[in-house]
Amino acid sequence: MARGWVHTVHKSGIWVNEIEGDGTLSSHATKEEAVAAGRREAISRRTEHVIHRLDGTFAERNSYGNDRFPPRG
């Protein structure tokens, strides 16, 4: 399994899921499709899923792995 985080980003008019250090994993016509596919991949890899805005800035980050600092309570 790859160790890199899954990033959902907009590139050249399409939304893609990329694995850090491993390149493009999948491409999608809509952000919603890409986010859903990215979430499934992050869950299966037990890693982070970072969702970017259209301008490339971070919009959201979700952890599906072994969180070193889990929330309290």
N, C-alpha and C positions, 0 to 999 in steps of 0.2 A: 504494500500500500504506500502511496505517496504521502509524504509528510506535509506538503504544502497546503495552505489554506485555499478554499474555493472562493474565487472572486467573480461576481456578476457585474460586467461592465459593458458600456456601449462603445462599439468600435465600427467605423465605416458604415454606419447606417443600420447595424444589427446589434442585438444583445448577445453577448457570449459569456460562457462560463470558462474560466481559466484556473488552472492549478498553478500555484506559485512554483516557479522553477521547472514546470513541466509543459507549459503551453496551453493552447486552446483545447477544451474538452468537448464543448458543444456550442451550437449557435441557434438563435431563436428569433422569430419575427417580432415578438413582444417582450417587454420587461417581465410581465407576469409569468409567461412560460419559462423564461430564463431563471427567474427566482425560484420557481417550483422545482425545476430540474437541478439547480444549484443546491437547494436545500436537501433534496434526496441524496445527491452525491456527497455532501458534507456529512450527512447522517451516516451513510454507509462507510465513509472514511474516518468517522469519528474525529472531525476537525472543525475549524472555524469556517463560517460562511460570511463573507463580506459583500454587502450589496452597495453598489455605487450609484450616484445620481447621473443624469445625462451629462453633466459637466465633469464627471470623473471624481468628484469629492465623495467621501464616505457618507452613506445615508443610514446604514444599519449594520450591526455585526451580531451574529448569533453563534454560540458555542454548542457543539454537539459532541465534544470529546471529553477528555479527562481535564476538567477545569481545575487549575491549581488554586483558584480563589473563588469557590462557589458562593452564591449568595447565602446570607445567614437566614435562619428561620425557616 
